[in-house]
């Protein structure tokens, strides 16, 4: 959020203010997804942004034994894919860009420690 406030190219932003309807593959019911951020830049670009740890942006690695942890990761991956697919469709309809940002993209050291 500090990044958005301090960036002169960002003219508008919000956190968890957009609602994206999606159908969960787990229960086949309609749910609501709230992406982490929306950002509008000076040049008019608009972004819908999800921030996730990198390990949650890929399908779980198959294991020899099906553990509770593996089942949980599989369900979360399935739910996230449905959310992100719905978000991409909304962005496509309105001319926005959908981004999934991980720790690889963030430079939090600068904001936490002033370096």
Phi, psi and omega in degrees: 000324177298320178304314181294319180292325185272350184269116182293340179280345180265119182259343180203141175203159177208158181243122178052041180258340180272146177241124179242113177287143177209160176259121179286133177288349183279320181237359179061025179251160179281134179227173178242133179248133179246096178302154185298317184215155160236147181222138173240131182259168179304322183278006175095355177294143178234137184232140168251127190233133173245134178248124183218148169300143184306323183295340179268002180261004180230153178296150179295147178286133179300144179240162179291325179248139178274105182263168176299320180298316179296318179296318178297314179298321180295317178295315180297319178299316180297315179295316180298318178300320179294318178298312185291326176295316178296319179297318179297321178295317178297315180298318179299318181296324185256004179075026177266174174241136178256127180234138169251119184250135179242182178299338177294335183265343187263140174246076184285338181304319182302318184275332180279323188238001179071019181263000000 
